[in-house]
Amino acid sequence: MSFRLFTRPVSLLLVLAVAGCANPNPARLIAQTIAPASAAQVAATHDIFIATNRAPTTEPGEVFAGGRSQQTAFAEVEISIPAVHETGKMELAPNPKVADPARYFAARRAILYPEEKQFEAALAKSIAARGGRALIFIHGYNTGFDAAVYRAAQIFHDAHYSGTPILFSWPSAGRTIDYVYDNNSATTARDALEETLRLVARAGATRVDLVAHSMGSWVTMEALRQLAISGDRTLGGRLADVILASPDIDLDVFKGQMRRYGVPERPFAVLVSQNDRALTLSGFIAGNRPRLGDYRDAQDLTDLGITVVDVTKVSSGDWLNHTKFAENPVLVQLLGERLSAEGELDERDPQAVVGQMESLVKGIGQTVGSAADIVITTPLQVIELATGQRRR
């Protein structure tokens, strides 16, 4: 792994300055007032079920803060998506005190469940109504609770996921300077995530999908490792897709986690990018140690039962190139295809994968490119995809 970005101190300061702007939005989730909007102005509403070991807060409209709690709390938030929404974007209100559902993502209401049993009952009802499927999203570093909820809603909406959406939110401080705090907070959350996975299974889910981003991948792998140690690594056969996007995990640590977990029955998918500036900084902080999310030797990972999706050449609205999976229209819809029972990407059939990719690209009004933008390395073969979504 190369760290030429840091050959001069000014480069590090530049990345820190940009990263410091990565989370500029205030922490308020529930607005004081909600502007009227017609049905035609709202594309959809999503009830996001939430499990978190964040500490609650009494700050107006915030619900949960960045502090840690010894107990897992449960909630449900209804988020509306405006009809003007563009795939891969989060249209957020400049003033969080005023919600305008016609133009921005808006939190319509929030329910706090005082007891786990009440949450489980509501979750079971939703899962039963959605065919027994559930998707759990685990956010990354420097993510406040409000940002986590909005990102979860955007992913569920843009991926066209048909099951029950669940957010597991661990106590990130939501500040760039608190990397070490966030790393320790992620460690405190692994038991809570393991318990949440078991709760979702008890609630009747027959298929549980996981999508984890950045440092959230560390929490996820630790929870899966603990399930394996307990002898229930697949949740009784319910665990389906595990997708780690830009995972901020030390490579050696990940290999150790996978050795304990064992080769998965269905290959985990890892999205990597060699131009992910956030992971470059993370590796620098960790003593120039390679991170899983920008590792170059895909074949080394496939031996562990991993499918590697290299998106280095794909464009993103994020200057750090750390949220490509959610912000690039093709990638977020490809994610939806992977998670869809009707359109499951069969990596054993390269032509089928290429055909589905071309359909996705054309579906968002793009022209299929001539050069490979996405390279998928599976335990069986390498598939190169041209998407017309190259990095500028």
LOROKE-51384 format. One line per 8 residues: number of its first residue (from 1); their letters; for each residue y, x, z of N, C-alpha, C. Coordinates in steps of 0.1 Angstrom, whole numbers, padded with zeros to 4 digits. Last residue first. Example, Ala and Ser with C-alpha at 12.3 -4.5 7.8 and 13.67 -1.06 7.14 Angstrom:
2> SA> -0022:0128:0071:-0011:0137:0071:0000:0129:0079  -0057:0132:0078:-0045:0123:0078:-0033:0132:0078;
This chain:
392> RRRQGTAL> 0111:-0137:-0127:0122:-0132:-0135:0126:-0118:-0130  0077:-0144:-0128:0088:-0140:-0120:0099:-0133:-0129  0064:-0171:-0148:0065:-0157:-0144:0078:-0154:-0136  0052:-0195:-0157:0060:-0195:-0144:0061:-0180:-0139  0033:-0197:-0176:0047:-0199:-0180:0057:-0199:-0168  0007:-0191:-0170:0013:-0204:-0165:0027:-0207:-0171  -0025:-0179:-0175:-0011:-0178:-0180:-0004:-0192:-0177  -0050:-0163:-0155:-0043:-0176:-0159:-0029:-0173:-0164;
384> EIVQLPTT> -0081:-0149:-0153:-0067:-0147:-0155:-0061:-0159:-0161  -0107:-0144:-0130:-0101:-0153:-0140:-0086:-0151:-0141  -0136:-0126:-0124:-0122:-0125:-0124:-0116:-0135:-0134  -0165:-0135:-0104:-0158:-0130:-0116:-0143:-0130:-0113  -0178:-0139:-0079:-0186:-0139:-0091:-0179:-0133:-0103  -0161:-0141:-0058:-0173:-0132:-0056:-0181:-0131:-0068  -0130:-0139:-0077:-0140:-0146:-0069:-0152:-0137:-0066  -0097:-0137:-0083:-0109:-0128:-0081:-0118:-0135:-0072;
376> IVIDAASG> -0073:-0147:-0104:-0082:-0152:-0093:-0094:-0144:-0094  -0040:-0142:-0111:-0053:-0136:-0113:-0062:-0140:-0101  -0013:-0155:-0129:-0022:-0156:-0117:-0035:-0150:-0120  -0003:-0147:-0153:0006:-0148:-0141:-0002:-0148:-0128  -0010:-0132:-0183:-0015:-0136:-0171:-0005:-0136:-0160  0009:-0144:-0211:0005:-0133:-0203:0000:-0138:-0189  0018:-0166:-0223:0008:-0159:-0231:0003:-0147:-0222  0023:-0199:-0208:0026:-0186:-0212:0015:-0179:-0219;
368> VTQGIGKV> 0030:-0232:-0216:0019:-0223:-0212:0023:-0209:-0217  0060:-0246:-0206:0052:-0241:-0217:0042:-0231:-0212  0066:-0275:-0185:0067:-0261:-0188:0058:-0257:-0200  0065:-0300:-0174:0075:-0298:-0185:0076:-0283:-0188  0045:-0305:-0156:0059:-0303:-0151:0069:-0298:-0161  0023:-0306:-0173:0027:-0318:-0165:0041:-0317:-0159  0019:-0281:-0182:0025:-0291:-0191:0030:-0303:-0184  0007:-0270:-0159:0020:-0265:-0164:0027:-0275:-0173;
360> LSEMQGVV> -0016:-0286:-0156:-0005:-0286:-0145:0008:-0281:-0151  -0030:-0280:-0179:-0025:-0294:-0177:-0014:-0295:-0166  -0035:-0253:-0175:-0026:-0257:-0186:-0021:-0271:-0184  -0052:-0256:-0153:-0039:-0249:-0151:-0030:-0253:-0163  -0074:-0268:-0164:-0067:-0275:-0154:-0053:-0269:-0152  -0082:-0248:-0182:-0078:-0261:-0187:-0070:-0268:-0177  -0089:-0227:-0164:-0078:-0225:-0173:-0073:-0239:-0179  -0111:-0240:-0151:-0099:-0236:-0144:-0087:-0234:-0153;
352> AQPDREDL> -0128:-0243:-0173:-0124:-0255:-0166:-0111:-0251:-0158  -0133:-0216:-0179:-0126:-0225:-0189:-0121:-0237:-0182  -0147:-0206:-0156:-0134:-0202:-0159:-0126:-0211:-0169  -0166:-0218:-0133:-0163:-0222:-0147:-0149:-0218:-0151  -0166:-0212:-0107:-0177:-0207:-0115:-0176:-0210:-0130  -0146:-0224:-0094:-0143:-0210:-0098:-0155:-0205:-0106  -0134:-0254:-0099:-0147:-0248:-0098:-0146:-0234:-0104  -0112:-0273:-0081:-0113:-0261:-0090:-0126:-0255:-0088;
344> EGEASLRE> -0114:-0308:-0081:-0117:-0295:-0074:-0119:-0284:-0084  -0104:-0334:-0084:-0100:-0323:-0093:-0103:-0309:-0087  -0113:-0351:-0064:-0114:-0355:-0078:-0112:-0344:-0088  -0107:-0339:-0041:-0121:-0341:-0043:-0123:-0345:-0058  -0083:-0314:-0038:-0086:-0327:-0043:-0101:-0328:-0046  -0076:-0288:-0033:-0079:-0297:-0021:-0084:-0311:-0025  -0070:-0278:-0057:-0080:-0272:-0049:-0085:-0281:-0038  -0048:-0294:-0064:-0061:-0295:-0072:-0072:-0289:-0064;
336> GLLQVLVP> -0029:-0285:-0046:-0034:-0298:-0045:-0047:-0300:-0053  -0026:-0259:-0055:-0031:-0261:-0042:-0037:-0275:-0041  -0014:-0265:-0079:-0027:-0259:-0080:-0034:-0260:-0066  0010:-0274:-0069:0001:-0284:-0075:-0013:-0278:-0077  0020:-0251:-0059:0018:-0261:-0050:0009:-0272:-0056  0021:-0235:-0084:0012:-0231:-0073:0010:-0243:-0063  0040:-0249:-0100:0026:-0248:-0104:0017:-0244:-0092  0064:-0247:-0084:0058:-0260:-0087:0043:-0259:-0092;
328> NEAFKTHN> 0068:-0227:-0056:0065:-0227:-0070:0058:-0240:-0074  0068:-0233:-0029:0080:-0234:-0036:0079:-0233:-0051  0043:-0228:-0017:0049:-0241:-0015:0061:-0243:-0024  0036:-0202:-0024:0026:-0213:-0025:0032:-0227:-0024  0058:-0186:-0019:0055:-0190:-0033:0046:-0202:-0033  0071:-0176:0003:0067:-0190:0003:0064:-0195:-0011  0079:-0150:-0001:0070:-0152:0010:0065:-0167:0011  0100:-0138:-0015:0087:-0140:-0022:0076:-0143:-0012;
320> LWDGSSVK> 0125:-0135:-0006:0115:-0127:0000:0102:-0128:-0006  0139:-0155:-0020:0141:-0141:-0024:0131:-0131:-0018  0123:-0183:-0032:0125:-0175:-0020:0127:-0160:-0024  0115:-0196:-0054:0129:-0198:-0050:0133:-0189:-0038  0095:-0175:-0075:0097:-0183:-0063:0112:-0185:-0060  0070:-0167:-0101:0084:-0168:-0095:0084:-0177:-0083  0043:-0145:-0102:0048:-0159:-0102:0061:-0159:-0095  0031:-0120:-0099:0040:-0122:-0111:0046:-0136:-0112;
312> TVDVVTIG> 0015:-0123:-0077:0026:-0113:-0077:0036:-0116:-0088  -0007:-0138:-0069:0005:-0145:-0075:0017:-0136:-0076  -0041:-0137:-0067:-0029:-0128:-0068:-0018:-0135:-0076  -0064:-0149:-0047:-0055:-0154:-0057:-0042:-0146:-0057  -0097:-0143:-0039:-0083:-0138:-0039:-0075:-0143:-0050  -0121:-0157:-0019:-0115:-0158:-0032:-0100:-0154:-0031  -0145:-0141:0001:-0131:-0145:-0001:-0128:-0146:-0015  -0167:-0128:0012:-0168:-0143:0009:-0154:-0149:0007;
304> LDTLDQAD> -0164:-0102:0014:-0164:-0109:0027:-0166:-0124:0025  -0162:-0093:-0012:-0174:-0090:-0005:-0176:-0097:0008  -0135:-0099:-0017:-0146:-0108:-0022:-0159:-0105:-0015  -0122:-0077:-0007:-0122:-0089:0000:-0132:-0099:-0004  -0126:-0058:-0027:-0130:-0054:-0013:-0130:-0067:-0004  -0114:-0069:-0049:-0129:-0068:-0048:-0134:-0065:-0034  -0087:-0065:-0044:-0092:-0079:-0043:-0108:-0078:-0042  -0067:-0045:-0031:-0081:-0043:-0035:-0088:-0057:-0034;
296> RYDGLRPR> -0041:-0049:-0022:-0043:-0047:-0036:-0057:-0048:-0040  -0024:-0070:0001:-0035:-0061:-0001:-0039:-0061:-0016  -0006:-0087:0012:-0002:-0079:0000:-0012:-0068:-0003  -0019:-0102:0032:-0012:-0109:0022:-0006:-0101:0010  -0029:-0084:0051:-0038:-0091:0042:-0031:-0097:0030  -0010:-0053:0052:-0012:-0067:0056:-0022:-0074:0046  -0014:-0019:0062:-0014:-0030:0052:-0017:-0043:0058  0010:-0003:0084:-0004:-0008:0082:-0004:-0019:0072;
288> NGAIFGSL> 0033:0009:0093:0029:0011:0079:0014:0007:0077  0036:-0001:0119:0032:0012:0117:0027:0016:0103  0045:-0027:0120:0032:-0025:0125:0027:-0010:0123  0069:-0027:0105:0069:-0028:0120:0056:-0024:0126  0057:-0025:0080:0065:-0014:0084:0066:-0014:0100  0045:-0050:0078:0037:-0038:0078:0044:-0026:0083  0068:-0066:0077:0058:-0067:0088:0050:-0055:0089  0080:-0058:0053:0087:-0055:0066:0077:-0056:0078;
280> TLARDNQS> 0060:-0067:0036:0063:-0053:0036:0070:-0049:0049  0062:-0094:0041:0050:-0087:0046:0052:-0072:0045  0087:-0099:0030:0085:-0102:0044:0073:-0095:0049  0083:-0093:0003:0092:-0084:0011:0090:-0087:0026  0059:-0093:-0018:0062:-0101:-0007:0070:-0092:0003  0047:-0082:-0041:0062:-0081:-0040:0067:-0090:-0028  0021:-0086:-0042:0025:-0073:-0039:0040:-0071:-0038  0004:-0113:-0027:0015:-0109:-0036:0020:-0095:-0032;
272> VLVAFPRE> -0023:-0137:-0023:-0016:-0124:-0021:-0005:-0121:-0031  -0041:-0161:-0008:-0030:-0159:-0017:-0023:-0146:-0014  -0074:-0167:-0004:-0063:-0159:0002:-0053:-0157:-0010  -0099:-0190:0005:-0089:-0186:-0005:-0078:-0179:0001  -0133:-0187:0015:-0119:-0189:0019:-0110:-0184:0007  -0161:-0202:-0002:-0152:-0190:0000:-0138:-0194:0005  -0183:-0219:0018:-0174:-0221:0007:-0163:-0210:0009  -0196:-0206:0039:-0204:-0213:0029:-0196:-0217:0016;
264> PVGYRRMQ> -0184:-0173:0047:-0183:-0187:0047:-0191:-0194:0036  -0200:-0147:0064:-0196:-0152:0050:-0196:-0167:0050  -0186:-0145:0097:-0197:-0145:0087:-0192:-0149:0074  -0170:-0142:0120:-0172:-0155:0114:-0184:-0155:0105  -0172:-0114:0124:-0176:-0123:0135:-0179:-0137:0129  -0161:-0105:0100:-0175:-0101:0104:-0180:-0110:0115  -0136:-0117:0101:-0146:-0122:0091:-0160:-0117:0095  -0124:-0102:0121:-0125:-0116:0123:-0136:-0122:0113;
256> GKFVDLDI> -0124:-0076:0108:-0132:-0079:0121:-0134:-0094:0123  -0107:-0081:0087:-0121:-0078:0084:-0130:-0080:0097  -0084:-0086:0102:-0089:-0097:0094:-0104:-0094:0091  -0079:-0060:0112:-0081:-0072:0121:-0088:-0083:0114  -0074:-0046:0089:-0086:-0043:0097:-0089:-0054:0107  -0050:-0058:0081:-0062:-0059:0072:-0075:-0056:0080  -0031:-0080:0101:-0035:-0066:0098:-0049:-0066:0091  -0016:-0108:0086:-0027:-0103:0094:-0029:-0088:0091;
248> DPSALIVD> -0001:-0130:0072:0005:-0118:0080:-0005:-0114:0090  -0009:-0143:0041:-0013:-0141:0055:-0008:-0128:0061  -0001:-0160:0019:0007:-0149:0024:0004:-0145:0038  -0022:-0185:0029:-0011:-0182:0020:-0002:-0171:0026  -0054:-0194:0030:-0045:-0185:0038:-0034:-0181:0028  -0074:-0222:0033:-0065:-0214:0024:-0054:-0207:0032  -0104:-0236:0033:-0096:-0228:0042:-0087:-0219:0032  -0121:-0267:0027:-0112:-0256:0022:-0104:-0249:0033;
240> ALRGGLTR> -0140:-0277:0053:-0140:-0276:0038:-0132:-0264:0033  -0159:-0287:0080:-0149:-0278:0075:-0150:-0276:0060  -0181:-0302:0087:-0169:-0309:0082:-0158:-0300:0076  -0203:-0291:0098:-0204:-0293:0083:-0191:-0300:0078  -0196:-0288:0124:-0207:-0297:0121:-0208:-0300:0106  -0176:-0269:0121:-0173:-0282:0127:-0184:-0292:0123  -0185:-0244:0113:-0181:-0253:0103:-0178:-0267:0108  -0192:-0230:0137:-0182:-0225:0128:-0177:-0234:0117;
232> DGSIALQR> -0204:-0232:0163:-0200:-0244:0155:-0189:-0240:0145  -0208:-0212:0181:-0220:-0217:0174:-0217:-0229:0165  -0188:-0200:0193:-0194:-0211:0201:-0206:-0217:0193  -0181:-0182:0174:-0187:-0176:0187:-0194:-0188:0194  -0169:-0199:0156:-0181:-0192:0152:-0188:-0187:0165  -0146:-0207:0170:-0156:-0217:0166:-0170:-0210:0163  -0133:-0182:0171:-0138:-0188:0183:-0148:-0199:0181  -0127:-0179:0144:-0136:-0170:0150:-0142:-0175:0163;
224> LAEMTVWS> -0110:-0200:0141:-0122:-0201:0134:-0132:-0191:0140  -0089:-0191:0157:-0095:-0203:0160:-0109:-0204:0154  -0082:-0168:0142:-0087:-0166:0156:-0094:-0179:0161  -0074:-0179:0118:-0086:-0170:0118:-0091:-0168:0132  -0050:-0193:0127:-0062:-0200:0121:-0075:-0191:0122  -0033:-0173:0136:-0038:-0183:0146:-0051:-0190:0140  -0030:-0159:0112:-0036:-0152:0123:-0042:-0163:0133  -0017:-0178:0097:-0031:-0174:0092:-0038:-0167:0104;
216> GMSHAVLD> 0008:-0179:0107:-0001:-0190:0110:-0016:-0187:0106  0021:-0159:0095:0015:-0156:0109:0006:-0168:0113  0015:-0173:0064:0020:-0162:0071:0013:-0159:0084  0000:-0205:0067:0010:-0197:0060:0014:-0185:0070  -0029:-0225:0059:-0021:-0217:0069:-0012:-0207:0061  -0047:-0253:0056:-0037:-0245:0049:-0028:-0238:0059  -0078:-0267:0057:-0068:-0260:0065:-0060:-0252:0055  -0096:-0299:0058:-0091:-0287:0051:-0080:-0281:0059;
208> VRTAGARA> -0124:-0316:0066:-0112:-0310:0072:-0108:-0298:0064  -0142:-0345:0062:-0138:-0333:0055:-0124:-0328:0061  -0145:-0365:0080:-0158:-0360:0073:-0155:-0347:0065  -0131:-0374:0110:-0129:-0367:0097:-0142:-0362:0092  -0132:-0387:0135:-0139:-0392:0123:-0138:-0385:0110  -0122:-0375:0157:-0115:-0387:0152:-0121:-0393:0139  -0137:-0352:0160:-0141:-0364:0168:-0134:-0376:0163  -0122:-0336:0142:-0136:-0339:0139:-0141:-0352:0147;
200> VLRLTEEL> -0099:-0334:0156:-0098:-0341:0143:-0113:-0344:0139  -0108:-0320:0179:-0102:-0334:0180:-0103:-0341:0167  -0114:-0296:0168:-0125:-0304:0174:-0121:-0318:0175  -0089:-0288:0161:-0099:-0289:0151:-0110:-0298:0156  -0077:-0286:0186:-0072:-0296:0177:-0082:-0298:0166  -0090:-0265:0198:-0092:-0278:0204:-0087:-0289:0194  -0080:-0245:0181:-0095:-0247:0182:-0097:-0261:0187  -0053:-0246:0188:-0057:-0250:0175:-0072:-0252:0174;
192> ADRATTAS> -0054:-0238:0215:-0049:-0252:0212:-0053:-0256:0198  -0063:-0212:0212:-0072:-0222:0219:-0068:-0236:0216  -0042:-0201:0199:-0055:-0201:0192:-0064:-0211:0199  -0017:-0197:0210:-0019:-0210:0203:-0034:-0211:0198  -0012:-0172:0219:-0013:-0183:0229:-0018:-0196:0223  -0008:-0160:0194:-0020:-0157:0202:-0022:-0168:0212  0017:-0169:0188:0006:-0172:0179:-0007:-0170:0186  0032:-0156:0207:0031:-0171:0208:0019:-0175:0199;
184> NNDYVYDI> 0031:-0130:0198:0024:-0133:0211:0022:-0148:0212  0046:-0133:0175:0032:-0128:0174:0024:-0131:0187  0070:-0141:0186:0062:-0150:0177:0048:-0146:0176  0078:-0118:0199:0076:-0130:0206:0067:-0140:0199  0080:-0101:0177:0070:-0098:0187:0067:-0111:0195  0102:-0114:0163:0088:-0112:0157:0077:-0110:0167  0128:-0123:0168:0117:-0126:0177:0103:-0124:0171  0147:-0120:0148:0146:-0109:0158:0134:-0111:0168;
176> TRGASPWS> 0146:-0145:0135:0141:-0133:0128:0138:-0122:0139  0136:-0174:0151:0146:-0164:0149:0140:-0151:0144  0117:-0193:0160:0126:-0197:0149:0137:-0187:0147  0098:-0190:0178:0112:-0191:0183:0121:-0195:0172  0068:-0209:0176:0077:-0199:0171:0091:-0201:0176  0044:-0222:0190:0058:-0220:0195:0065:-0208:0189  0028:-0241:0163:0027:-0232:0175:0042:-0227:0178  0017:-0270:0151:0029:-0262:0153:0028:-0254:0165;
168> FLIPTGSY> -0001:-0285:0127:-0003:-0278:0140:0008:-0268:0141  0001:-0316:0112:0008:-0303:0114:0003:-0298:0127  -0017:-0335:0089:-0016:-0331:0103:-0009:-0317:0103  -0023:-0363:0068:-0016:-0350:0070:-0014:-0347:0085  -0053:-0376:0055:-0044:-0377:0066:-0037:-0363:0068  -0055:-0374:0018:-0060:-0376:0032:-0049:-0377:0042  -0044:-0368:-0006:-0047:-0382:-0003:-0052:-0385:0011  -0017:-0348:-0018:-0029:-0349:-0009:-0032:-0363:-0005;
160> HADHFIQA> 0001:-0338:-0036:-0005:-0351:-0038:-0018:-0353:-0030  0016:-0316:-0032:0002:-0314:-0035:-0005:-0327:-0038  0040:-0328:-0024:0039:-0321:-0037:0025:-0318:-0041  0033:-0339:0002:0038:-0347:-0009:0036:-0340:-0023  0024:-0317:0017:0016:-0328:0015:0020:-0337:0003  0047:-0300:0014:0035:-0296:0009:0025:-0308:0007  0067:-0316:0027:0069:-0312:0013:0056:-0308:0007  0057:-0319:0053:0059:-0331:0045:0060:-0327:0030;
152> ARYVAADF> 0058:-0292:0061:0045:-0299:0060:0046:-0311:0051  0085:-0287:0061:0077:-0280:0052:0063:-0287:0050  0093:-0305:0081:0098:-0307:0067:0089:-0300:0057  0080:-0293:0103:0078:-0307:0099:0082:-0310:0085  0092:-0268:0104:0077:-0269:0102:0074:-0283:0098  0119:-0273:0109:0115:-0267:0096:0100:-0268:0093  0116:-0283:0135:0121:-0292:0124:0117:-0286:0111  0107:-0261:0149:0098:-0273:0148:0103:-0282:0137;
144> GTNYGHIF> 0112:-0230:0131:0115:-0240:0141:0107:-0252:0139  0098:-0200:0123:0098:-0214:0119:0101:-0223:0131  0090:-0173:0124:0104:-0177:0122:0106:-0191:0117  0057:-0175:0108:0067:-0169:0117:0081:-0174:0114  0042:-0206:0096:0043:-0191:0099:0054:-0188:0109  0020:-0235:0102:0032:-0228:0097:0032:-0213:0101  -0007:-0251:0091:-0003:-0242:0102:0008:-0233:0097  -0020:-0283:0084:-0011:-0272:0080:-0006:-0264:0092;
136> ILARGGRA> -0049:-0300:0078:-0041:-0294:0088:-0033:-0282:0082  -0060:-0329:0064:-0055:-0316:0061:-0046:-0312:0072  -0089:-0350:0061:-0077:-0346:0069:-0073:-0332:0065  -0107:-0380:0052:-0102:-0366:0049:-0090:-0363:0057  -0117:-0405:0052:-0124:-0395:0061:-0119:-0381:0059  -0102:-0424:0037:-0115:-0419:0032:-0121:-0407:0040  -0081:-0434:0050:-0078:-0424:0039:-0091:-0417:0035  -0087:-0449:0072:-0081:-0456:0060:-0079:-0447:0048;
128> AISKALAA> -0097:-0430:0089:-0106:-0440:0083:-0100:-0447:0071  -0074:-0416:0095:-0084:-0409:0088:-0094:-0419:0082  -0060:-0436:0109:-0054:-0431:0097:-0065:-0424:0089  -0076:-0440:0131:-0073:-0451:0123:-0068:-0447:0109  -0076:-0415:0143:-0089:-0420:0138:-0086:-0432:0128  -0050:-0413:0152:-0054:-0404:0141:-0067:-0409:0135  -0050:-0432:0172:-0041:-0434:0160:-0045:-0425:0148  -0069:-0420:0189:-0071:-0433:0184:-0063:-0436:0171;
120> EFQKEEPY> -0056:-0396:0195:-0069:-0396:0188:-0072:-0409:0182  -0034:-0405:0210:-0032:-0398:0197:-0045:-0398:0189  -0047:-0416:0232:-0039:-0424:0223:-0037:-0418:0210  -0060:-0393:0242:-0068:-0404:0237:-0060:-0413:0228  -0038:-0377:0251:-0046:-0373:0239:-0054:-0384:0234  -0008:-0394:0260:-0022:-0390:0263:-0029:-0386:0250  0017:-0399:0251:0016:-0394:0264:0002:-0389:0268  0030:-0391:0220:0018:-0397:0226:0016:-0391:0240;
112> LIARRAAF> 0060:-0399:0205:0053:-0390:0214:0042:-0397:0221  0072:-0405:0173:0064:-0411:0184:0058:-0399:0192  0101:-0408:0154:0092:-0399:0161:0085:-0406:0172  0115:-0417:0122:0112:-0420:0136:0102:-0409:0141  0125:-0404:0099:0128:-0418:0102:0126:-0422:0117  0139:-0376:0087:0130:-0381:0098:0133:-0395:0102  0143:-0370:0053:0148:-0376:0065:0137:-0380:0075  0154:-0351:0026:0143:-0354:0035:0149:-0359:0048;
104> YRAPDAVK> 0182:-0367:0008:0175:-0356:0015:0163:-0361:0022  0192:-0389:-0006:0194:-0375:-0012:0186:-0364:-0005  0184:-0411:0006:0186:-0412:-0008:0187:-0398:-0014  0185:-0407:0034:0172:-0407:0027:0173:-0407:0012  0204:-0389:0052:0207:-0397:0040:0194:-0397:0032  0214:-0386:0086:0203:-0386:0076:0206:-0395:0064  0234:-0366:0105:0234:-0377:0096:0223:-0376:0086  0230:-0343:0118:0233:-0355:0126:0233:-0367:0118;
96> PNPALEMK> 0226:-0322:0101:0214:-0328:0106:0217:-0340:0115  0242:-0317:0072:0246:-0321:0086:0234:-0328:0092  0229:-0311:0049:0237:-0301:0054:0242:-0304:0069  0194:-0321:0046:0208:-0325:0048:0216:-0314:0054  0173:-0306:0021:0177:-0308:0035:0191:-0311:0037  0149:-0306:0000:0163:-0311:0000:0167:-0315:0014  0128:-0283:-0009:0131:-0291:0003:0146:-0294:0003  0107:-0279:-0038:0120:-0278:-0031:0120:-0286:-0018;
88> GTEHVAPI> 0084:-0285:-0052:0086:-0271:-0047:0099:-0269:-0039  0097:-0310:-0073:0085:-0303:-0068:0088:-0289:-0064  0126:-0326:-0062:0120:-0318:-0072:0108:-0310:-0066  0139:-0358:-0053:0132:-0346:-0049:0126:-0339:-0061  0150:-0382:-0057:0156:-0371:-0065:0149:-0358:-0062  0139:-0399:-0039:0134:-0400:-0053:0140:-0388:-0062  0132:-0382:-0008:0141:-0389:-0017:0135:-0389:-0032  0108:-0390:0016:0111:-0380:0006:0120:-0387:-0005;
80> SIEVEAFA> 0107:-0393:0052:0109:-0399:0038:0113:-0388:0029  0084:-0391:0078:0094:-0384:0070:0095:-0391:0056  0076:-0397:0111:0077:-0403:0097:0088:-0397:0089  0055:-0381:0133:0068:-0382:0127:0068:-0388:0113  0039:-0380:0163:0038:-0385:0150:0052:-0387:0145  0022:-0358:0188:0033:-0366:0183:0030:-0371:0168  0012:-0341:0217:0008:-0348:0205:0020:-0357:0201  0006:-0309:0232:0013:-0322:0231:0010:-0328:0218;
72> TQQSRGGA> -0014:-0289:0253:-0011:-0294:0239:-0005:-0307:0240  0000:-0268:0279:-0007:-0280:0275:-0004:-0283:0260  0016:-0247:0284:0002:-0245:0287:-0007:-0257:0282  0041:-0239:0260:0035:-0248:0270:0021:-0245:0272  0070:-0220:0251:0055:-0222:0252:0051:-0232:0262  0099:-0227:0231:0092:-0223:0243:0077:-0226:0242  0112:-0238:0210:0104:-0226:0207:0097:-0220:0219  0109:-0274:0212:0117:-0262:0210:0107:-0250:0207;
64> FVEGPETT> 0108:-0308:0200:0101:-0296:0206:0109:-0284:0203  0132:-0327:0198:0118:-0331:0201:0110:-0319:0208  0159:-0329:0190:0151:-0317:0187:0136:-0319:0189  0178:-0349:0197:0171:-0349:0184:0161:-0338:0180  0194:-0331:0221:0195:-0342:0213:0188:-0340:0199  0172:-0314:0243:0183:-0313:0234:0183:-0325:0224  0150:-0314:0259:0159:-0325:0260:0171:-0324:0251  0117:-0304:0246:0131:-0301:0249:0139:-0314:0251;
56> PARNTAIF> 0084:-0291:0252:0094:-0302:0248:0108:-0297:0252  0069:-0262:0239:0074:-0269:0251:0084:-0279:0246  0040:-0262:0217:0055:-0259:0220:0059:-0267:0233  0015:-0267:0209:0017:-0261:0223:0031:-0256:0225  0008:-0297:0191:0016:-0285:0193:0014:-0280:0207  0001:-0318:0164:-0004:-0312:0176:0003:-0299:0179  0010:-0347:0146:0014:-0333:0151:0007:-0330:0164  0010:-0364:0115:0005:-0363:0129:0007:-0348:0133;
48> IDHTAAVQ> 0034:-0379:0096:0028:-0366:0099:0023:-0366:0113  0036:-0402:0072:0034:-0401:0087:0027:-0388:0090  0059:-0403:0046:0046:-0397:0051:0046:-0397:0066  0071:-0421:0019:0072:-0418:0033:0059:-0413:0037  0087:-0416:-0013:0076:-0419:-0005:0079:-0416:0010  0112:-0418:-0027:0099:-0416:-0035:0087:-0420:-0026  0139:-0439:-0026:0130:-0431:-0018:0116:-0430:-0025  0154:-0455:-0042:0159:-0442:-0039:0150:-0433:-0031;
40> AASAPAIT> 0141:-0479:-0043:0141:-0471:-0055:0146:-0457:-0053  0148:-0490:-0019:0134:-0486:-0021:0133:-0476:-0033  0180:-0476:-0008:0171:-0487:-0014:0157:-0481:-0016  0194:-0467:0023:0188:-0463:0010:0179:-0474:0005  0220:-0460:0047:0211:-0469:0040:0206:-0463:0027  0217:-0432:0070:0224:-0439:0059:0215:-0449:0052  0213:-0430:0103:0206:-0429:0091:0213:-0438:0080  0225:-0409:0130:0226:-0421:0122:0218:-0419:0109;
32> QAILRAPN> 0215:-0387:0143:0221:-0398:0151:0222:-0411:0143  0182:-0376:0134:0196:-0377:0132:0202:-0388:0141  0158:-0354:0145:0161:-0368:0145:0176:-0369:0144  0160:-0325:0145:0151:-0332:0136:0155:-0347:0134  0178:-0296:0150:0178:-0310:0151:0169:-0316:0141  0182:-0269:0146:0169:-0273:0151:0168:-0288:0152  0200:-0259:0115:0199:-0263:0130:0185:-0269:0133  0190:-0234:0092:0192:-0248:0095:0191:-0251:0110;
24> PNACGAVA> 0184:-0209:0084:0198:-0212:0088:0200:-0226:0093  0163:-0188:0081:0162:-0200:0088:0175:-0205:0093  0170:-0165:0067:0158:-0173:0062:0157:-0187:0069  0188:-0147:0073:0193:-0159:0067:0182:-0169:0063  0173:-0126:0081:0181:-0133:0091:0187:-0146:0086  0164:-0116:0057:0155:-0124:0066:0162:-0131:0076  0188:-0103:0050:0183:-0115:0042:0173:-0123:0050  0189:-0083:0070:0200:-0093:0068:0195:-0105:0060;
16> LVLLLSVP> 0164:-0070:0065:0167:-0077:0078:0178:-0087:0077  0169:-0060:0040:0159:-0069:0042:0161:-0077:0055  0191:-0042:0046:0192:-0053:0037:0182:-0064:0039  0179:-0024:0064:0190:-0033:0069:0192:-0044:0059  0161:-0012:0046:0156:-0019:0057:0167:-0029:0063  0180:0001:0029:0171:-0009:0024:0165:-0018:0035  0193:0019:0045:0201:0007:0041:0191:-0003:0035  0174:0039:0049:0177:0030:0060:0184:0018:0055;
8> RTFLRFSM> 0151:0045:0022:0165:0046:0028:0168:0036:0038  0125:0038:0019:0129:0052:0018:0143:0055:0022  0115:0013:0019:0121:0017:0031:0124:0032:0031  0102:0007:-0004:0113:-0001:-0001:0121:0005:0010  0078:0021:-0005:0090:0028:-0010:0103:0020:-0008  0053:0017:0006:0065:0013:0014:0077:0020:0009  0022:0005:-0008:0034:0014:-0009:0045:0008:-0001  -0012:0008:0000:0000:0000:0000:0012:0009:0000;
